[in-house]
Amino acid sequence: MDILVTVPLKDHMKKDLAESFPTVTFHYEEANHELLEKSEVLVTYGNDVNESVVERAKNLKWLMVASAGFDNFPLEMIAERKWLVTNAKGIHKIPMAESMLAHVLALSKGFPQIYENERQKVWDRRVPQIEISGQKALILGPGTIGSEVGRLLQAFGVYTIGYNRSGKPSPNMDEMIQPDQLLDTLPKVDSVISILPSTPETRELWQVEHFEAMKESAVFLNFGRGDFVKEEVVLEALNKEMVRHVVLDVFEKEPLREESELWTMPNCTVSPHISSLSNQYIPRSLDIFKENLQRYLDGEKDYVNEVDILRGY
């Protein structure tokens, strides 16, 4: 069986795959015509999966995506081919949760101002210091990642409120709310963290009225998808100081254009979509792939992170 891997792997990782699966032939190249035609499995980050690739993959049966999202995939074409599709859902929870907690703590303890004062050689002991213990955080999308950031926040004494459509309990949430409770909850929380995926229900869900309902002392963080809130909405909230600070790791269009006002606004932190990056990213993806490959070779049907491609999760 031929497997095409377009994810860049280190030599020791390739050696481990070869030793673990001696009956499999692994190819480590770009998705060229010849390899696509004969490969039964494609392991990819997903940025190389377009209509042309799908058309050329005549013998493909399994698409392993070493990331979580499917925003730019030709979903209907893939669904028509009835491929097994799996992803690396869950591997982002530790780096993303650590990043979100780091931003919340940094803003509460005045780190951006402290670092700037250091560069300017300014001794100023009036930098505001805020405790997050006793605060409330609203987590939009308390799934795998949201539950992990909830766990970390709870360790710091933060009361966590999860938001989903069903209102069903989620790990590490002290309370759950549904969409009809959102606006009533916003005035009560000190931070709002969105990890929502891009779906018809979540695109442009966040509007000016949501910022208006928040405390002026609250912070807003978007680590889910950039289409959750339009840039113009964020800018209005920042210009009118509806909230204390906004942290954005995702944007409507990436990279963020140079002329965007967001770059220079003192109450906005621009993070270039890096919260999920980690030195453990590829090893964790490979662990999932190896587990599924063994099940695939054994003819099993129960796969880790099998995806409904039309839903995107």
HUPE-V973306 format. One record per residue. RES is the residue in one letter. NEAR is the number of other C-alpha atoms within 8 Angstrom. D_LAST is the distance of its C-alpha to the last C-alpha in whole Angstrom. Layout:
BEGIN
res:RES near:NEAR d_last:D_LAST
res:RES near:NEAR d_last:D_LAST
END
This chain:
BEGIN
res:M near:7 d_last:27
res:D near:11 d_last:26
res:I near:13 d_last:23
res:L near:15 d_last:23
res:V near:13 d_last:22
res:T near:12 d_last:22
res:V near:9 d_last:21
res:P near:6 d_last:24
res:L near:7 d_last:25
res:K near:6 d_last:28
res:D near:6 d_last:31
res:H near:6 d_last:31
res:M near:8 d_last:27
res:K near:9 d_last:28
res:K near:8 d_last:31
res:D near:8 d_last:29
res:L near:9 d_last:27
res:A near:11 d_last:30
res:E near:7 d_last:31
res:S near:6 d_last:29
res:F near:7 d_last:28
res:P near:7 d_last:31
res:T near:5 d_last:31
res:V near:9 d_last:28
res:T near:9 d_last:29
res:F near:9 d_last:27
res:H near:9 d_last:27
res:Y near:9 d_last:27
res:E near:8 d_last:27
res:E near:6 d_last:26
res:A near:10 d_last:24
res:N near:7 d_last:27
res:H near:7 d_last:28
res:E near:6 d_last:30
res:L near:10 d_last:27
res:L near:15 d_last:24
res:E near:11 d_last:26
res:K near:11 d_last:27
res:S near:14 d_last:24
res:E near:11 d_last:22
res:V near:12 d_last:19
res:L near:13 d_last:18
res:V near:13 d_last:17
res:T near:14 d_last:16
res:Y near:10 d_last:15
res:G near:10 d_last:14
res:N near:7 d_last:17
res:D near:8 d_last:19
res:V near:11 d_last:17
res:N near:9 d_last:18
res:E near:8 d_last:20
res:S near:7 d_last:23
res:V near:11 d_last:21
res:V near:11 d_last:19
res:E near:7 d_last:23
res:R near:9 d_last:24
res:A near:11 d_last:22
res:K near:9 d_last:24
res:N near:9 d_last:24
res:L near:14 d_last:20
res:K near:9 d_last:18
res:W near:11 d_last:16
res:L near:13 d_last:14
res:M near:12 d_last:13
res:V near:13 d_last:12
res:A near:13 d_last:13
res:S near:10 d_last:11
res:A near:9 d_last:8
res:G near:6 d_last:8
res:F near:9 d_last:8
res:D near:6 d_last:11
res:N near:5 d_last:14
res:F near:8 d_last:13
res:P near:9 d_last:14
res:L near:9 d_last:12
res:E near:7 d_last:14
res:M near:9 d_last:16
res:I near:11 d_last:14
res:A near:10 d_last:13
res:E near:6 d_last:17
res:R near:6 d_last:17
res:K near:7 d_last:15
res:W near:10 d_last:14
res:L near:9 d_last:13
res:V near:12 d_last:10
res:T near:13 d_last:9
res:N near:12 d_last:9
res:A near:12 d_last:11
res:K near:8 d_last:9
res:G near:7 d_last:12
res:I near:9 d_last:14
res:H near:11 d_last:15
res:K near:13 d_last:16
res:I near:9 d_last:19
res:P near:11 d_last:20
res:M near:13 d_last:18
res:A near:13 d_last:20
res:E near:9 d_last:23
res:S near:9 d_last:23
res:M near:11 d_last:23
res:L near:11 d_last:25
res:A near:8 d_last:27
res:H near:9 d_last:27
res:V near:9 d_last:28
res:L near:9 d_last:31
res:A near:10 d_last:32
res:L near:9 d_last:33
res:S near:12 d_last:34
res:K near:10 d_last:37
res:G near:11 d_last:38
res:F near:9 d_last:37
res:P near:8 d_last:36
res:Q near:8 d_last:40
res:I near:9 d_last:41
res:Y near:8 d_last:40
res:E near:8 d_last:41
res:N near:11 d_last:45
res:E near:9 d_last:45
res:R near:7 d_last:45
res:Q near:6 d_last:47
res:K near:6 d_last:50
res:V near:7 d_last:49
res:W near:6 d_last:50
res:D near:6 d_last:49
res:R near:4 d_last:48
res:R near:4 d_last:47
res:V near:8 d_last:43
res:P near:7 d_last:42
res:Q near:7 d_last:40
res:I near:6 d_last:38
res:E near:7 d_last:37
res:I near:10 d_last:33
res:S near:7 d_last:34
res:G near:8 d_last:34
res:Q near:10 d_last:32
res:K near:12 d_last:29
res:A near:13 d_last:25
res:L near:13 d_last:23
res:I near:15 d_last:19
res:L near:13 d_last:17
res:G near:12 d_last:13
res:P near:16 d_last:15
res:G near:7 d_last:12
res:T near:8 d_last:12
res:I near:14 d_last:14
res:G near:14 d_last:16
res:S near:13 d_last:17
res:E near:12 d_last:19
res:V near:14 d_last:20
res:G near:13 d_last:21
res:R near:9 d_last:23
res:L near:10 d_last:25
res:L near:12 d_last:26
res:Q near:11 d_last:27
res:A near:7 d_last:29
res:F near:8 d_last:31
res:G near:10 d_last:32
res:V near:13 d_last:29
res:Y near:12 d_last:28
res:T near:15 d_last:25
res:I near:13 d_last:23
res:G near:15 d_last:20
res:Y near:15 d_last:18
res:N near:13 d_last:15
res:R near:6 d_last:16
res:S near:5 d_last:17
res:G near:9 d_last:19
res:K near:6 d_last:18
res:P near:7 d_last:20
res:S near:10 d_last:18
res:P near:6 d_last:19
res:N near:10 d_last:22
res:M near:14 d_last:22
res:D near:8 d_last:26
res:E near:8 d_last:25
res:M near:13 d_last:22
res:I near:11 d_last:22
res:Q near:11 d_last:20
res:P near:8 d_last:21
res:D near:5 d_last:24
res:Q near:8 d_last:25
res:L near:10 d_last:24
res:L near:9 d_last:27
res:D near:7 d_last:29
res:T near:8 d_last:28
res:L near:12 d_last:28
res:P near:9 d_last:32
res:K near:9 d_last:31
res:V near:14 d_last:29
res:D near:11 d_last:30
res:S near:11 d_last:27
res:V near:13 d_last:23
res:I near:12 d_last:20
res:S near:11 d_last:17
res:I near:14 d_last:14
res:L near:11 d_last:12
res:P near:8 d_last:9
res:S near:11 d_last:10
res:T near:6 d_last:10
res:P near:5 d_last:13
res:E near:5 d_last:14
res:T near:11 d_last:14
res:R near:10 d_last:16
res:E near:9 d_last:19
res:L near:8 d_last:19
res:W near:8 d_last:22
res:Q near:9 d_last:25
res:V near:10 d_last:29
res:E near:6 d_last:29
res:H near:10 d_last:27
res:F near:10 d_last:28
res:E near:9 d_last:32
res:A near:9 d_last:31
res:M near:13 d_last:30
res:K near:13 d_last:33
res:E near:8 d_last:35
res:S near:7 d_last:35
res:A near:13 d_last:31
res:V near:13 d_last:28
res:F near:11 d_last:25
res:L near:13 d_last:22
res:N near:13 d_last:19
res:F near:12 d_last:17
res:G near:11 d_last:14
res:R near:13 d_last:14
res:G near:11 d_last:17
res:D near:11 d_last:17
res:F near:13 d_last:17
res:V near:13 d_last:21
res:K near:11 d_last:23
res:E near:8 d_last:26
res:E near:6 d_last:29
res:V near:10 d_last:28
res:V near:10 d_last:27
res:L near:10 d_last:31
res:E near:9 d_last:32
res:A near:13 d_last:31
res:L near:14 d_last:33
res:N near:7 d_last:36
res:K near:6 d_last:37
res:E near:8 d_last:36
res:M near:12 d_last:34
res:V near:15 d_last:32
res:R near:10 d_last:33
res:H near:11 d_last:31
res:V near:12 d_last:28
res:V near:13 d_last:25
res:L near:12 d_last:23
res:D near:13 d_last:21
res:V near:13 d_last:19
res:F near:12 d_last:21
res:E near:10 d_last:20
res:K near:7 d_last:22
res:E near:7 d_last:22
res:P near:6 d_last:24
res:L near:8 d_last:26
res:R near:7 d_last:29
res:E near:5 d_last:32
res:E near:4 d_last:34
res:S near:7 d_last:32
res:E near:7 d_last:33
res:L near:9 d_last:31
res:W near:9 d_last:32
res:T near:6 d_last:35
res:M near:8 d_last:35
res:P near:5 d_last:36
res:N near:8 d_last:34
res:C near:13 d_last:30
res:T near:11 d_last:29
res:V near:9 d_last:27
res:S near:10 d_last:25
res:P near:8 d_last:24
res:H near:7 d_last:20
res:I near:7 d_last:21
res:S near:11 d_last:20
res:S near:9 d_last:17
res:L near:9 d_last:20
res:S near:6 d_last:22
res:N near:5 d_last:25
res:Q near:6 d_last:22
res:Y near:10 d_last:19
res:I near:9 d_last:20
res:P near:7 d_last:22
res:R near:9 d_last:18
res:S near:12 d_last:16
res:L near:8 d_last:19
res:D near:8 d_last:19
res:I near:10 d_last:16
res:F near:9 d_last:17
res:K near:9 d_last:20
res:E near:9 d_last:19
res:N near:10 d_last:17
res:L near:8 d_last:20
res:Q near:8 d_last:22
res:R near:12 d_last:20
res:Y near:9 d_last:20
res:L near:7 d_last:24
res:D near:6 d_last:25
res:G near:6 d_last:23
res:E near:8 d_last:21
res:K near:6 d_last:18
res:D near:5 d_last:16
res:Y near:9 d_last:14
res:V near:8 d_last:12
res:N near:8 d_last:8
res:E near:9 d_last:8
res:V near:10 d_last:5
res:D near:8 d_last:6
res:I near:11 d_last:7
res:L near:7 d_last:8
res:R near:5 d_last:6
res:G near:9 d_last:4
res:Y near:7 d_last:0
END
